[in-house]
């Protein structure tokens, strides 16, 4: 299945909205690594941390 690369989901707003509604589960983002190796893994972790700053 191919996905449209132009679709943008504002995860920070989505996570904030769900948090405000009382959701207490685990959420994740659909993604791939833009860079290879350890650098790519660290970039993914940084992206998750950035989106978690809505509190």
Secondary structure in CASP SS format (residue, H / E / C, confidence):
PFRMAT SS
TARGET T0000
AUTHOR 0000-0000-0000
METHOD secondary structure of the structure
MODEL  1
X C 1.00
X C 1.00
X C 1.00
X C 1.00
X C 1.00
X C 1.00
X C 1.00
X C 1.00
X C 1.00
X C 1.00
X H 1.00
X H 1.00
X H 1.00
X H 1.00
X H 1.00
X H 1.00
X H 1.00
X H 1.00
X H 1.00
X H 1.00
X C 1.00
X C 1.00
X C 1.00
X C 1.00
X C 1.00
X C 1.00
X C 1.00
X C 1.00
X C 1.00
X C 1.00
X C 1.00
X C 1.00
X C 1.00
X C 1.00
X C 1.00
X C 1.00
X H 1.00
X H 1.00
X H 1.00
X H 1.00
X H 1.00
X H 1.00
X H 1.00
X H 1.00
X H 1.00
X H 1.00
X H 1.00
X H 1.00
X H 1.00
X H 1.00
X H 1.00
X C 1.00
X C 1.00
X C 1.00
X C 1.00
END
